[in-house]
């Protein structure tokens, strides 16, 4: 399973690069589909177990979002997976919604390139004092800091893993962009890191 996750992450990196340059050898749907992918609807997609149990179905996703910009299938460790990518989340050309399916059910989802406009500004003091490893829940972090700008969700060996990045409205010097990255296992914070927060 580790090799499956590693290859999946590598594949996602390639997909992200292809989105940036606007070129890919995978199949494209029409760029004029009528559906609009929204952050709120993407957040509602359920991620199932490694075999897809409990995940939102392909039929439901395509009913909600229409045809993806990129659709690609590959086999890892004898498991056939399908990757779907939509660009322009909430009309932001830099934001992309990605899902991976096994047995036509979602086993992984990722929102990338998204940027929130927030009123509240989080500081390094907030990061140090309002986030406690093995105690703070994902829901508490969202209540305190708002939804993350970017995130991914997967299930590995029965553990739900959320990797979330906040990058908008963080207090920082003008010399570097700040980020706050939090990982949650079964909705409990297990790791936190920050770059350039003040």
PyMOL CGO cylinders between C-alpha atoms (Angstrom):
from pymol import cmd
from pymol.cgo import CYLINDER

trace = [
    CYLINDER, 0.00, 0.00, 0.00, 2.92, 2.37, 0.64, 0.3, 1, 1, 1, 1, 1, 1,
    CYLINDER, 2.92, 2.37, 0.64, 4.05, 2.02, -2.96, 0.3, 1, 1, 1, 1, 1, 1,
    CYLINDER, 4.05, 2.02, -2.96, 0.48, 2.74, -4.11, 0.3, 1, 1, 1, 1, 1, 1,
    CYLINDER, 0.48, 2.74, -4.11, 0.39, 5.97, -2.07, 0.3, 1, 1, 1, 1, 1, 1,
    CYLINDER, 0.39, 5.97, -2.07, 3.88, 6.99, -3.23, 0.3, 1, 1, 1, 1, 1, 1,
    CYLINDER, 3.88, 6.99, -3.23, 3.07, 6.46, -6.91, 0.3, 1, 1, 1, 1, 1, 1,
    CYLINDER, 3.07, 6.46, -6.91, -0.26, 8.24, -6.48, 0.3, 1, 1, 1, 1, 1, 1,
    CYLINDER, -0.26, 8.24, -6.48, 1.49, 11.30, -5.04, 0.3, 1, 1, 1, 1, 1, 1,
    CYLINDER, 1.49, 11.30, -5.04, 3.98, 11.24, -7.91, 0.3, 1, 1, 1, 1, 1, 1,
    CYLINDER, 3.98, 11.24, -7.91, 1.13, 11.03, -10.41, 0.3, 1, 1, 1, 1, 1, 1,
    CYLINDER, 1.13, 11.03, -10.41, -0.65, 13.95, -8.74, 0.3, 1, 1, 1, 1, 1, 1,
    CYLINDER, -0.65, 13.95, -8.74, 2.53, 16.02, -9.04, 0.3, 1, 1, 1, 1, 1, 1,
    CYLINDER, 2.53, 16.02, -9.04, 2.61, 15.30, -12.76, 0.3, 1, 1, 1, 1, 1, 1,
    CYLINDER, 2.61, 15.30, -12.76, -1.08, 16.23, -13.09, 0.3, 1, 1, 1, 1, 1, 1,
    CYLINDER, -1.08, 16.23, -13.09, -0.46, 19.53, -11.29, 0.3, 1, 1, 1, 1, 1, 1,
    CYLINDER, -0.46, 19.53, -11.29, 2.44, 20.30, -13.62, 0.3, 1, 1, 1, 1, 1, 1,
    CYLINDER, 2.44, 20.30, -13.62, 0.32, 19.51, -16.65, 0.3, 1, 1, 1, 1, 1, 1,
    CYLINDER, 0.32, 19.51, -16.65, -2.40, 21.86, -15.45, 0.3, 1, 1, 1, 1, 1, 1,
    CYLINDER, -2.40, 21.86, -15.45, 0.14, 24.66, -15.15, 0.3, 1, 1, 1, 1, 1, 1,
    CYLINDER, 0.14, 24.66, -15.15, 1.49, 24.26, -18.68, 0.3, 1, 1, 1, 1, 1, 1,
    CYLINDER, 1.49, 24.26, -18.68, -1.92, 23.40, -20.13, 0.3, 1, 1, 1, 1, 1, 1,
    CYLINDER, -1.92, 23.40, -20.13, -0.81, 20.20, -21.88, 0.3, 1, 1, 1, 1, 1, 1,
    CYLINDER, -0.81, 20.20, -21.88, -1.33, 16.50, -21.25, 0.3, 1, 1, 1, 1, 1, 1,
    CYLINDER, -1.33, 16.50, -21.25, -1.43, 13.22, -23.15, 0.3, 1, 1, 1, 1, 1, 1,
    CYLINDER, -1.43, 13.22, -23.15, -4.44, 11.99, -21.19, 0.3, 1, 1, 1, 1, 1, 1,
    CYLINDER, -4.44, 11.99, -21.19, -7.96, 12.35, -22.54, 0.3, 1, 1, 1, 1, 1, 1,
    CYLINDER, -7.96, 12.35, -22.54, -9.69, 15.74, -22.31, 0.3, 1, 1, 1, 1, 1, 1,
    CYLINDER, -9.69, 15.74, -22.31, -13.38, 16.48, -22.13, 0.3, 1, 1, 1, 1, 1, 1,
    CYLINDER, -13.38, 16.48, -22.13, -14.80, 19.55, -23.83, 0.3, 1, 1, 1, 1, 1, 1,
    CYLINDER, -14.80, 19.55, -23.83, -13.61, 22.78, -22.24, 0.3, 1, 1, 1, 1, 1, 1,
    CYLINDER, -13.61, 22.78, -22.24, -17.13, 24.15, -22.61, 0.3, 1, 1, 1, 1, 1, 1,
    CYLINDER, -17.13, 24.15, -22.61, -19.01, 21.90, -20.20, 0.3, 1, 1, 1, 1, 1, 1,
    CYLINDER, -19.01, 21.90, -20.20, -21.84, 23.68, -18.40, 0.3, 1, 1, 1, 1, 1, 1,
    CYLINDER, -21.84, 23.68, -18.40, -21.03, 22.59, -14.85, 0.3, 1, 1, 1, 1, 1, 1,
    CYLINDER, -21.03, 22.59, -14.85, -19.31, 24.75, -12.26, 0.3, 1, 1, 1, 1, 1, 1,
    CYLINDER, -19.31, 24.75, -12.26, -17.17, 23.11, -9.58, 0.3, 1, 1, 1, 1, 1, 1,
    CYLINDER, -17.17, 23.11, -9.58, -17.59, 24.90, -6.26, 0.3, 1, 1, 1, 1, 1, 1,
    CYLINDER, -17.59, 24.90, -6.26, -15.51, 24.57, -3.10, 0.3, 1, 1, 1, 1, 1, 1,
    CYLINDER, -15.51, 24.57, -3.10, -18.60, 23.91, -0.98, 0.3, 1, 1, 1, 1, 1, 1,
    CYLINDER, -18.60, 23.91, -0.98, -19.72, 20.99, -3.14, 0.3, 1, 1, 1, 1, 1, 1,
    CYLINDER, -19.72, 20.99, -3.14, -16.21, 19.57, -3.41, 0.3, 1, 1, 1, 1, 1, 1,
    CYLINDER, -16.21, 19.57, -3.41, -15.90, 19.62, 0.39, 0.3, 1, 1, 1, 1, 1, 1,
    CYLINDER, -15.90, 19.62, 0.39, -18.96, 17.33, 0.58, 0.3, 1, 1, 1, 1, 1, 1,
    CYLINDER, -18.96, 17.33, 0.58, -17.33, 14.50, -1.40, 0.3, 1, 1, 1, 1, 1, 1,
    CYLINDER, -17.33, 14.50, -1.40, -16.83, 11.47, 0.86, 0.3, 1, 1, 1, 1, 1, 1,
    CYLINDER, -16.83, 11.47, 0.86, -13.54, 9.58, 0.76, 0.3, 1, 1, 1, 1, 1, 1,
    CYLINDER, -13.54, 9.58, 0.76, -13.89, 5.83, 1.20, 0.3, 1, 1, 1, 1, 1, 1,
    CYLINDER, -13.89, 5.83, 1.20, -11.59, 3.02, 2.27, 0.3, 1, 1, 1, 1, 1, 1,
    CYLINDER, -11.59, 3.02, 2.27, -8.77, 1.68, 0.07, 0.3, 1, 1, 1, 1, 1, 1,
    CYLINDER, -8.77, 1.68, 0.07, -11.27, -0.34, -1.99, 0.3, 1, 1, 1, 1, 1, 1,
    CYLINDER, -11.27, -0.34, -1.99, -13.72, 2.55, -2.27, 0.3, 1, 1, 1, 1, 1, 1,
    CYLINDER, -13.72, 2.55, -2.27, -16.26, 1.46, 0.35, 0.3, 1, 1, 1, 1, 1, 1,
    CYLINDER, -16.26, 1.46, 0.35, -18.03, 4.54, 1.69, 0.3, 1, 1, 1, 1, 1, 1,
    CYLINDER, -18.03, 4.54, 1.69, -16.71, 6.86, -1.00, 0.3, 1, 1, 1, 1, 1, 1,
    CYLINDER, -16.71, 6.86, -1.00, -18.82, 9.08, -3.23, 0.3, 1, 1, 1, 1, 1, 1,
    CYLINDER, -18.82, 9.08, -3.23, -19.56, 7.33, -6.53, 0.3, 1, 1, 1, 1, 1, 1,
    CYLINDER, -19.56, 7.33, -6.53, -18.35, 8.36, -9.97, 0.3, 1, 1, 1, 1, 1, 1,
    CYLINDER, -18.35, 8.36, -9.97, -21.98, 8.68, -11.05, 0.3, 1, 1, 1, 1, 1, 1,
    CYLINDER, -21.98, 8.68, -11.05, -22.72, 11.16, -8.26, 0.3, 1, 1, 1, 1, 1, 1,
    CYLINDER, -22.72, 11.16, -8.26, -19.61, 13.23, -8.98, 0.3, 1, 1, 1, 1, 1, 1,
    CYLINDER, -19.61, 13.23, -8.98, -20.24, 13.51, -12.71, 0.3, 1, 1, 1, 1, 1, 1,
    CYLINDER, -20.24, 13.51, -12.71, -23.87, 14.38, -12.03, 0.3, 1, 1, 1, 1, 1, 1,
    CYLINDER, -23.87, 14.38, -12.03, -22.73, 17.24, -9.79, 0.3, 1, 1, 1, 1, 1, 1,
    CYLINDER, -22.73, 17.24, -9.79, -19.64, 18.47, -11.64, 0.3, 1, 1, 1, 1, 1, 1,
    CYLINDER, -19.64, 18.47, -11.64, -20.02, 17.21, -15.21, 0.3, 1, 1, 1, 1, 1, 1,
    CYLINDER, -20.02, 17.21, -15.21, -17.10, 15.88, -17.25, 0.3, 1, 1, 1, 1, 1, 1,
    CYLINDER, -17.10, 15.88, -17.25, -13.63, 16.57, -15.87, 0.3, 1, 1, 1, 1, 1, 1,
    CYLINDER, -13.63, 16.57, -15.87, -10.92, 18.45, -17.72, 0.3, 1, 1, 1, 1, 1, 1,
    CYLINDER, -10.92, 18.45, -17.72, -8.58, 15.49, -17.34, 0.3, 1, 1, 1, 1, 1, 1,
    CYLINDER, -8.58, 15.49, -17.34, -9.47, 11.81, -16.97, 0.3, 1, 1, 1, 1, 1, 1,
    CYLINDER, -9.47, 11.81, -16.97, -6.74, 9.22, -16.71, 0.3, 1, 1, 1, 1, 1, 1,
    CYLINDER, -6.74, 9.22, -16.71, -6.53, 5.61, -15.55, 0.3, 1, 1, 1, 1, 1, 1,
    CYLINDER, -6.53, 5.61, -15.55, -3.53, 3.67, -14.35, 0.3, 1, 1, 1, 1, 1, 1,
    CYLINDER, -3.53, 3.67, -14.35, -2.76, 0.44, -12.50, 0.3, 1, 1, 1, 1, 1, 1,
    CYLINDER, -2.76, 0.44, -12.50, -0.67, 0.29, -9.31, 0.3, 1, 1, 1, 1, 1, 1,
    CYLINDER, -0.67, 0.29, -9.31, -0.05, -2.99, -7.46, 0.3, 1, 1, 1, 1, 1, 1,
    CYLINDER, -0.05, -2.99, -7.46, -2.75, -4.63, -9.61, 0.3, 1, 1, 1, 1, 1, 1,
    CYLINDER, -2.75, -4.63, -9.61, -5.29, -1.99, -8.52, 0.3, 1, 1, 1, 1, 1, 1,
    CYLINDER, -5.29, -1.99, -8.52, -6.97, -0.04, -11.32, 0.3, 1, 1, 1, 1, 1, 1,
    CYLINDER, -6.97, -0.04, -11.32, -7.48, 3.60, -10.40, 0.3, 1, 1, 1, 1, 1, 1,
    CYLINDER, -7.48, 3.60, -10.40, -9.03, 6.53, -12.23, 0.3, 1, 1, 1, 1, 1, 1,
    CYLINDER, -9.03, 6.53, -12.23, -7.96, 10.14, -11.73, 0.3, 1, 1, 1, 1, 1, 1,
    CYLINDER, -7.96, 10.14, -11.73, -10.33, 13.02, -12.49, 0.3, 1, 1, 1, 1, 1, 1,
    CYLINDER, -10.33, 13.02, -12.49, -9.31, 16.68, -12.51, 0.3, 1, 1, 1, 1, 1, 1,
    CYLINDER, -9.31, 16.68, -12.51, -11.46, 19.81, -12.77, 0.3, 1, 1, 1, 1, 1, 1,
    CYLINDER, -11.46, 19.81, -12.77, -9.93, 23.27, -13.07, 0.3, 1, 1, 1, 1, 1, 1,
    CYLINDER, -9.93, 23.27, -13.07, -11.46, 26.65, -12.27, 0.3, 1, 1, 1, 1, 1, 1,
    CYLINDER, -11.46, 26.65, -12.27, -12.89, 25.88, -8.82, 0.3, 1, 1, 1, 1, 1, 1,
    CYLINDER, -12.89, 25.88, -8.82, -15.11, 28.84, -7.83, 0.3, 1, 1, 1, 1, 1, 1,
    CYLINDER, -15.11, 28.84, -7.83, -14.03, 30.46, -11.11, 0.3, 1, 1, 1, 1, 1, 1,
    CYLINDER, -14.03, 30.46, -11.11, -10.39, 30.60, -9.95, 0.3, 1, 1, 1, 1, 1, 1,
    CYLINDER, -10.39, 30.60, -9.95, -8.25, 29.50, -12.90, 0.3, 1, 1, 1, 1, 1, 1,
    CYLINDER, -8.25, 29.50, -12.90, -5.42, 28.51, -10.51, 0.3, 1, 1, 1, 1, 1, 1,
    CYLINDER, -5.42, 28.51, -10.51, -7.56, 26.19, -8.40, 0.3, 1, 1, 1, 1, 1, 1,
    CYLINDER, -7.56, 26.19, -8.40, -8.05, 22.52, -9.29, 0.3, 1, 1, 1, 1, 1, 1,
    CYLINDER, -8.05, 22.52, -9.29, -10.17, 19.75, -7.79, 0.3, 1, 1, 1, 1, 1, 1,
    CYLINDER, -10.17, 19.75, -7.79, -8.74, 16.23, -8.00, 0.3, 1, 1, 1, 1, 1, 1,
    CYLINDER, -8.74, 16.23, -8.00, -10.29, 12.89, -7.10, 0.3, 1, 1, 1, 1, 1, 1,
    CYLINDER, -10.29, 12.89, -7.10, -8.99, 9.35, -7.40, 0.3, 1, 1, 1, 1, 1, 1,
    CYLINDER, -8.99, 9.35, -7.40, -11.39, 6.42, -7.66, 0.3, 1, 1, 1, 1, 1, 1,
    CYLINDER, -11.39, 6.42, -7.66, -11.16, 2.67, -7.12, 0.3, 1, 1, 1, 1, 1, 1,
    CYLINDER, -11.16, 2.67, -7.12, -14.16, 0.56, -8.13, 0.3, 1, 1, 1, 1, 1, 1,
    CYLINDER, -14.16, 0.56, -8.13, -15.79, 3.84, -9.23, 0.3, 1, 1, 1, 1, 1, 1,
    CYLINDER, -15.79, 3.84, -9.23, -15.73, 5.19, -5.65, 0.3, 1, 1, 1, 1, 1, 1,
    CYLINDER, -15.73, 5.19, -5.65, -13.58, 8.05, -4.30, 0.3, 1, 1, 1, 1, 1, 1,
    CYLINDER, -13.58, 8.05, -4.30, -10.51, 6.96, -2.31, 0.3, 1, 1, 1, 1, 1, 1,
    CYLINDER, -10.51, 6.96, -2.31, -8.64, 10.27, -2.43, 0.3, 1, 1, 1, 1, 1, 1,
    CYLINDER, -8.64, 10.27, -2.43, -9.48, 13.93, -3.00, 0.3, 1, 1, 1, 1, 1, 1,
    CYLINDER, -9.48, 13.93, -3.00, -7.35, 17.07, -3.20, 0.3, 1, 1, 1, 1, 1, 1,
    CYLINDER, -7.35, 17.07, -3.20, -7.98, 20.76, -3.64, 0.3, 1, 1, 1, 1, 1, 1,
    CYLINDER, -7.98, 20.76, -3.64, -4.94, 22.65, -4.89, 0.3, 1, 1, 1, 1, 1, 1,
    CYLINDER, -4.94, 22.65, -4.89, -4.18, 26.23, -5.92, 0.3, 1, 1, 1, 1, 1, 1,
    CYLINDER, -4.18, 26.23, -5.92, -7.12, 27.64, -3.95, 0.3, 1, 1, 1, 1, 1, 1,
    CYLINDER, -7.12, 27.64, -3.95, -6.82, 30.95, -2.05, 0.3, 1, 1, 1, 1, 1, 1,
    CYLINDER, -6.82, 30.95, -2.05, -9.32, 32.28, 0.46, 0.3, 1, 1, 1, 1, 1, 1,
    CYLINDER, -9.32, 32.28, 0.46, -9.98, 35.94, 1.23, 0.3, 1, 1, 1, 1, 1, 1,
    CYLINDER, -9.98, 35.94, 1.23, -10.16, 36.13, 5.01, 0.3, 1, 1, 1, 1, 1, 1,
    CYLINDER, -10.16, 36.13, 5.01, -10.79, 38.89, 7.52, 0.3, 1, 1, 1, 1, 1, 1,
    CYLINDER, -10.79, 38.89, 7.52, -8.83, 37.32, 10.36, 0.3, 1, 1, 1, 1, 1, 1,
    CYLINDER, -8.83, 37.32, 10.36, -5.04, 37.20, 10.32, 0.3, 1, 1, 1, 1, 1, 1,
    CYLINDER, -5.04, 37.20, 10.32, -3.33, 34.27, 12.05, 0.3, 1, 1, 1, 1, 1, 1,
    CYLINDER, -3.33, 34.27, 12.05, 0.03, 34.87, 13.75, 0.3, 1, 1, 1, 1, 1, 1,
    CYLINDER, 0.03, 34.87, 13.75, 2.93, 32.71, 14.87, 0.3, 1, 1, 1, 1, 1, 1,
    CYLINDER, 2.93, 32.71, 14.87, 1.63, 33.13, 18.42, 0.3, 1, 1, 1, 1, 1, 1,
    CYLINDER, 1.63, 33.13, 18.42, -1.70, 31.63, 17.32, 0.3, 1, 1, 1, 1, 1, 1,
    CYLINDER, -1.70, 31.63, 17.32, 0.12, 28.74, 15.66, 0.3, 1, 1, 1, 1, 1, 1,
    CYLINDER, 0.12, 28.74, 15.66, 2.17, 28.05, 18.79, 0.3, 1, 1, 1, 1, 1, 1,
    CYLINDER, 2.17, 28.05, 18.79, -0.61, 28.40, 21.36, 0.3, 1, 1, 1, 1, 1, 1,
    CYLINDER, -0.61, 28.40, 21.36, -3.87, 27.42, 19.67, 0.3, 1, 1, 1, 1, 1, 1,
    CYLINDER, -3.87, 27.42, 19.67, -2.79, 24.15, 18.08, 0.3, 1, 1, 1, 1, 1, 1,
    CYLINDER, -2.79, 24.15, 18.08, -1.89, 21.20, 20.31, 0.3, 1, 1, 1, 1, 1, 1,
    CYLINDER, -1.89, 21.20, 20.31, -0.61, 17.96, 18.80, 0.3, 1, 1, 1, 1, 1, 1,
    CYLINDER, -0.61, 17.96, 18.80, -2.67, 14.90, 19.82, 0.3, 1, 1, 1, 1, 1, 1,
    CYLINDER, -2.67, 14.90, 19.82, -5.42, 17.16, 21.13, 0.3, 1, 1, 1, 1, 1, 1,
    CYLINDER, -5.42, 17.16, 21.13, -6.69, 19.76, 18.63, 0.3, 1, 1, 1, 1, 1, 1,
    CYLINDER, -6.69, 19.76, 18.63, -9.30, 18.41, 16.22, 0.3, 1, 1, 1, 1, 1, 1,
    CYLINDER, -9.30, 18.41, 16.22, -9.72, 19.32, 12.57, 0.3, 1, 1, 1, 1, 1, 1,
    CYLINDER, -9.72, 19.32, 12.57, -13.05, 20.94, 13.38, 0.3, 1, 1, 1, 1, 1, 1,
    CYLINDER, -13.05, 20.94, 13.38, -11.44, 23.08, 16.09, 0.3, 1, 1, 1, 1, 1, 1,
    CYLINDER, -11.44, 23.08, 16.09, -8.67, 24.17, 13.72, 0.3, 1, 1, 1, 1, 1, 1,
    CYLINDER, -8.67, 24.17, 13.72, -11.24, 25.18, 11.09, 0.3, 1, 1, 1, 1, 1, 1,
    CYLINDER, -11.24, 25.18, 11.09, -13.27, 27.06, 13.70, 0.3, 1, 1, 1, 1, 1, 1,
    CYLINDER, -13.27, 27.06, 13.70, -10.15, 28.95, 14.80, 0.3, 1, 1, 1, 1, 1, 1,
    CYLINDER, -10.15, 28.95, 14.80, -8.47, 29.61, 11.44, 0.3, 1, 1, 1, 1, 1, 1,
    CYLINDER, -8.47, 29.61, 11.44, -11.21, 29.04, 8.86, 0.3, 1, 1, 1, 1, 1, 1,
    CYLINDER, -11.21, 29.04, 8.86, -11.11, 26.41, 6.13, 0.3, 1, 1, 1, 1, 1, 1,
    CYLINDER, -11.11, 26.41, 6.13, -7.66, 25.58, 4.73, 0.3, 1, 1, 1, 1, 1, 1,
    CYLINDER, -7.66, 25.58, 4.73, -6.74, 27.02, 1.35, 0.3, 1, 1, 1, 1, 1, 1,
    CYLINDER, -6.74, 27.02, 1.35, -5.57, 23.63, 0.08, 0.3, 1, 1, 1, 1, 1, 1,
    CYLINDER, -5.57, 23.63, 0.08, -6.09, 20.13, 1.43, 0.3, 1, 1, 1, 1, 1, 1,
    CYLINDER, -6.09, 20.13, 1.43, -6.15, 16.43, 0.67, 0.3, 1, 1, 1, 1, 1, 1,
    CYLINDER, -6.15, 16.43, 0.67, -8.05, 13.53, 2.24, 0.3, 1, 1, 1, 1, 1, 1,
    CYLINDER, -8.05, 13.53, 2.24, -7.28, 9.83, 2.05, 0.3, 1, 1, 1, 1, 1, 1,
    CYLINDER, -7.28, 9.83, 2.05, -7.83, 6.67, 4.08, 0.3, 1, 1, 1, 1, 1, 1,
    CYLINDER, -7.83, 6.67, 4.08, -4.89, 4.39, 4.77, 0.3, 1, 1, 1, 1, 1, 1,
    CYLINDER, -4.89, 4.39, 4.77, -5.26, 1.15, 6.72, 0.3, 1, 1, 1, 1, 1, 1,
    CYLINDER, -5.26, 1.15, 6.72, -8.44, 2.43, 8.32, 0.3, 1, 1, 1, 1, 1, 1,
    CYLINDER, -8.44, 2.43, 8.32, -7.00, 5.82, 9.26, 0.3, 1, 1, 1, 1, 1, 1,
    CYLINDER, -7.00, 5.82, 9.26, -8.50, 8.96, 7.74, 0.3, 1, 1, 1, 1, 1, 1,
    CYLINDER, -8.50, 8.96, 7.74, -5.67, 11.36, 6.89, 0.3, 1, 1, 1, 1, 1, 1,
    CYLINDER, -5.67, 11.36, 6.89, -6.18, 15.06, 6.23, 0.3, 1, 1, 1, 1, 1, 1,
    CYLINDER, -6.18, 15.06, 6.23, -3.25, 17.19, 5.11, 0.3, 1, 1, 1, 1, 1, 1,
    CYLINDER, -3.25, 17.19, 5.11, -4.25, 20.87, 5.15, 0.3, 1, 1, 1, 1, 1, 1,
    CYLINDER, -4.25, 20.87, 5.15, -2.40, 24.06, 4.21, 0.3, 1, 1, 1, 1, 1, 1,
    CYLINDER, -2.40, 24.06, 4.21, -3.31, 27.62, 5.18, 0.3, 1, 1, 1, 1, 1, 1,
    CYLINDER, -3.31, 27.62, 5.18, -1.54, 30.31, 3.14, 0.3, 1, 1, 1, 1, 1, 1,
    CYLINDER, -1.54, 30.31, 3.14, -3.89, 33.30, 3.00, 0.3, 1, 1, 1, 1, 1, 1,
    CYLINDER, -3.89, 33.30, 3.00, -4.00, 36.00, 5.67, 0.3, 1, 1, 1, 1, 1, 1,
    CYLINDER, -4.00, 36.00, 5.67, -1.10, 34.72, 7.74, 0.3, 1, 1, 1, 1, 1, 1,
    CYLINDER, -1.10, 34.72, 7.74, 1.02, 37.31, 9.53, 0.3, 1, 1, 1, 1, 1, 1,
    CYLINDER, 1.02, 37.31, 9.53, 4.45, 37.31, 7.88, 0.3, 1, 1, 1, 1, 1, 1,
    CYLINDER, 4.45, 37.31, 7.88, 7.34, 39.48, 6.77, 0.3, 1, 1, 1, 1, 1, 1,
    CYLINDER, 7.34, 39.48, 6.77, 7.23, 40.99, 3.30, 0.3, 1, 1, 1, 1, 1, 1,
    CYLINDER, 7.23, 40.99, 3.30, 10.26, 38.90, 2.33, 0.3, 1, 1, 1, 1, 1, 1,
    CYLINDER, 10.26, 38.90, 2.33, 8.54, 35.51, 2.12, 0.3, 1, 1, 1, 1, 1, 1,
    CYLINDER, 8.54, 35.51, 2.12, 5.11, 33.94, 1.75, 0.3, 1, 1, 1, 1, 1, 1,
    CYLINDER, 5.11, 33.94, 1.75, 3.90, 32.23, 4.92, 0.3, 1, 1, 1, 1, 1, 1,
    CYLINDER, 3.90, 32.23, 4.92, 2.26, 28.81, 5.16, 0.3, 1, 1, 1, 1, 1, 1,
    CYLINDER, 2.26, 28.81, 5.16, 0.84, 26.72, 7.97, 0.3, 1, 1, 1, 1, 1, 1,
    CYLINDER, 0.84, 26.72, 7.97, 0.59, 22.96, 7.36, 0.3, 1, 1, 1, 1, 1, 1,
    CYLINDER, 0.59, 22.96, 7.36, -1.38, 20.63, 9.64, 0.3, 1, 1, 1, 1, 1, 1,
    CYLINDER, -1.38, 20.63, 9.64, -1.90, 16.87, 9.43, 0.3, 1, 1, 1, 1, 1, 1,
    CYLINDER, -1.90, 16.87, 9.43, -4.79, 15.12, 11.12, 0.3, 1, 1, 1, 1, 1, 1,
    CYLINDER, -4.79, 15.12, 11.12, -5.27, 11.38, 11.64, 0.3, 1, 1, 1, 1, 1, 1,
    CYLINDER, -5.27, 11.38, 11.64, -8.89, 10.50, 12.32, 0.3, 1, 1, 1, 1, 1, 1,
    CYLINDER, -8.89, 10.50, 12.32, -9.53, 14.24, 12.74, 0.3, 1, 1, 1, 1, 1, 1,
    CYLINDER, -9.53, 14.24, 12.74, -6.91, 14.71, 15.50, 0.3, 1, 1, 1, 1, 1, 1,
    CYLINDER, -6.91, 14.71, 15.50, -3.79, 16.84, 14.92, 0.3, 1, 1, 1, 1, 1, 1,
    CYLINDER, -3.79, 16.84, 14.92, -0.64, 14.70, 14.68, 0.3, 1, 1, 1, 1, 1, 1,
    CYLINDER, -0.64, 14.70, 14.68, 1.80, 17.12, 13.07, 0.3, 1, 1, 1, 1, 1, 1,
    CYLINDER, 1.80, 17.12, 13.07, 2.12, 20.86, 12.53, 0.3, 1, 1, 1, 1, 1, 1,
    CYLINDER, 2.12, 20.86, 12.53, 4.66, 23.06, 10.75, 0.3, 1, 1, 1, 1, 1, 1,
    CYLINDER, 4.66, 23.06, 10.75, 4.89, 26.63, 9.53, 0.3, 1, 1, 1, 1, 1, 1,
    CYLINDER, 4.89, 26.63, 9.53, 7.06, 28.69, 7.25, 0.3, 1, 1, 1, 1, 1, 1,
    CYLINDER, 7.06, 28.69, 7.25, 7.77, 32.42, 7.64, 0.3, 1, 1, 1, 1, 1, 1,
    CYLINDER, 7.77, 32.42, 7.64, 4.94, 33.18, 10.08, 0.3, 1, 1, 1, 1, 1, 1,
    CYLINDER, 4.94, 33.18, 10.08, 5.46, 36.04, 12.53, 0.3, 1, 1, 1, 1, 1, 1,
]
cmd.load_cgo(trace, "trace")
